[in-house]
Amino acid sequence: MASNGINGTMAFQDTIAQYLMARAENDPLVAVKLANPSKTMEQCCAYIIGEVKKSGCCGFTDGEIFGMAMHFWEEPEIEVGTIPECKVVVNHIVELTEEEKEQARQDAIAKLRDEELAKMRKDKTTEKKAKEVQPSLFDF
């Protein structure tokens, strides 16, 4: 995933932004808070990463992370701090086009065919070696 300057990911930032925008559509007060010119989405994600690091935990629910995002925007003065080196993992669904699905299917079929051919070749080689029995001294 691509870095966005805060040692996180663009997918993380996009996920947080989508959540906040959906909240803003349904709640005018959230929309007002998101319009704060002194705060940015990058700062929001930096705040979340800092809070996660401070907690010492490695996994959070979506609700916990989104709650931190809302807290960042609701607090008029909030300290972001420096961001530790880290990786952010985002659970998201990848939507494939019909063409991509068909390509993935064809790739899987080709891989299976290649694996089966390799197995058959190995079996024939093993079978051939088994037939080549070394003569015993008693055979002479």
MODELLER restraints for C-alpha pairs under 7 A, 6 or more apart:
rsr = mdl.restraints
at = mdl.atoms
rsr.add(forms.Gaussian(group=physical.xy_distance, feature=features.Distance(at['CA:1:A'], at['CA:9:A']), mean=6.07, stdev=0.5))
rsr.add(forms.Gaussian(group=physical.xy_distance, feature=features.Distance(at['CA:2:A'], at['CA:9:A']), mean=5.59, stdev=0.5))
rsr.add(forms.Gaussian(group=physical.xy_distance, feature=features.Distance(at['CA:2:A'], at['CA:10:A']), mean=6.11, stdev=0.5))
rsr.add(forms.Gaussian(group=physical.xy_distance, feature=features.Distance(at['CA:3:A'], at['CA:9:A']), mean=4.93, stdev=0.5))
rsr.add(forms.Gaussian(group=physical.xy_distance, feature=features.Distance(at['CA:3:A'], at['CA:10:A']), mean=6.47, stdev=0.5))
rsr.add(forms.Gaussian(group=physical.xy_distance, feature=features.Distance(at['CA:4:A'], at['CA:10:A']), mean=5.66, stdev=0.5))
rsr.add(forms.Gaussian(group=physical.xy_distance, feature=features.Distance(at['CA:6:A'], at['CA:46:A']), mean=6.20, stdev=0.5))
rsr.add(forms.Gaussian(group=physical.xy_distance, feature=features.Distance(at['CA:6:A'], at['CA:83:A']), mean=6.57, stdev=0.5))
rsr.add(forms.Gaussian(group=physical.xy_distance, feature=features.Distance(at['CA:7:A'], at['CA:85:A']), mean=6.02, stdev=0.5))
rsr.add(forms.Gaussian(group=physical.xy_distance, feature=features.Distance(at['CA:7:A'], at['CA:86:A']), mean=6.02, stdev=0.5))
rsr.add(forms.Gaussian(group=physical.xy_distance, feature=features.Distance(at['CA:7:A'], at['CA:87:A']), mean=6.77, stdev=0.5))
rsr.add(forms.Gaussian(group=physical.xy_distance, feature=features.Distance(at['CA:8:A'], at['CA:86:A']), mean=6.95, stdev=0.5))
rsr.add(forms.Gaussian(group=physical.xy_distance, feature=features.Distance(at['CA:8:A'], at['CA:87:A']), mean=5.92, stdev=0.5))
rsr.add(forms.Gaussian(group=physical.xy_distance, feature=features.Distance(at['CA:8:A'], at['CA:88:A']), mean=5.41, stdev=0.5))
rsr.add(forms.Gaussian(group=physical.xy_distance, feature=features.Distance(at['CA:9:A'], at['CA:88:A']), mean=6.30, stdev=0.5))
rsr.add(forms.Gaussian(group=physical.xy_distance, feature=features.Distance(at['CA:11:A'], at['CA:90:A']), mean=6.68, stdev=0.5))
rsr.add(forms.Gaussian(group=physical.xy_distance, feature=features.Distance(at['CA:12:A'], at['CA:90:A']), mean=5.82, stdev=0.5))
rsr.add(forms.Gaussian(group=physical.xy_distance, feature=features.Distance(at['CA:13:A'], at['CA:45:A']), mean=6.35, stdev=0.5))
rsr.add(forms.Gaussian(group=physical.xy_distance, feature=features.Distance(at['CA:16:A'], at['CA:66:A']), mean=6.90, stdev=0.5))
rsr.add(forms.Gaussian(group=physical.xy_distance, feature=features.Distance(at['CA:23:A'], at['CA:30:A']), mean=6.69, stdev=0.5))
rsr.add(forms.Gaussian(group=physical.xy_distance, feature=features.Distance(at['CA:24:A'], at['CA:30:A']), mean=4.93, stdev=0.5))
rsr.add(forms.Gaussian(group=physical.xy_distance, feature=features.Distance(at['CA:24:A'], at['CA:31:A']), mean=4.37, stdev=0.5))
rsr.add(forms.Gaussian(group=physical.xy_distance, feature=features.Distance(at['CA:33:A'], at['CA:73:A']), mean=5.97, stdev=0.5))
rsr.add(forms.Gaussian(group=physical.xy_distance, feature=features.Distance(at['CA:33:A'], at['CA:74:A']), mean=6.46, stdev=0.5))
rsr.add(forms.Gaussian(group=physical.xy_distance, feature=features.Distance(at['CA:34:A'], at['CA:73:A']), mean=6.41, stdev=0.5))
rsr.add(forms.Gaussian(group=physical.xy_distance, feature=features.Distance(at['CA:43:A'], at['CA:80:A']), mean=6.70, stdev=0.5))
rsr.add(forms.Gaussian(group=physical.xy_distance, feature=features.Distance(at['CA:44:A'], at['CA:69:A']), mean=6.17, stdev=0.5))
rsr.add(forms.Gaussian(group=physical.xy_distance, feature=features.Distance(at['CA:44:A'], at['CA:72:A']), mean=6.09, stdev=0.5))
rsr.add(forms.Gaussian(group=physical.xy_distance, feature=features.Distance(at['CA:46:A'], at['CA:80:A']), mean=6.47, stdev=0.5))
rsr.add(forms.Gaussian(group=physical.xy_distance, feature=features.Distance(at['CA:46:A'], at['CA:83:A']), mean=6.27, stdev=0.5))
rsr.add(forms.Gaussian(group=physical.xy_distance, feature=features.Distance(at['CA:47:A'], at['CA:80:A']), mean=4.83, stdev=0.5))
rsr.add(forms.Gaussian(group=physical.xy_distance, feature=features.Distance(at['CA:48:A'], at['CA:65:A']), mean=6.98, stdev=0.5))
rsr.add(forms.Gaussian(group=physical.xy_distance, feature=features.Distance(at['CA:48:A'], at['CA:68:A']), mean=5.98, stdev=0.5))
rsr.add(forms.Gaussian(group=physical.xy_distance, feature=features.Distance(at['CA:48:A'], at['CA:69:A']), mean=6.61, stdev=0.5))
rsr.add(forms.Gaussian(group=physical.xy_distance, feature=features.Distance(at['CA:49:A'], at['CA:83:A']), mean=6.94, stdev=0.5))
rsr.add(forms.Gaussian(group=physical.xy_distance, feature=features.Distance(at['CA:50:A'], at['CA:83:A']), mean=5.90, stdev=0.5))
rsr.add(forms.Gaussian(group=physical.xy_distance, feature=features.Distance(at['CA:72:A'], at['CA:78:A']), mean=6.71, stdev=0.5))
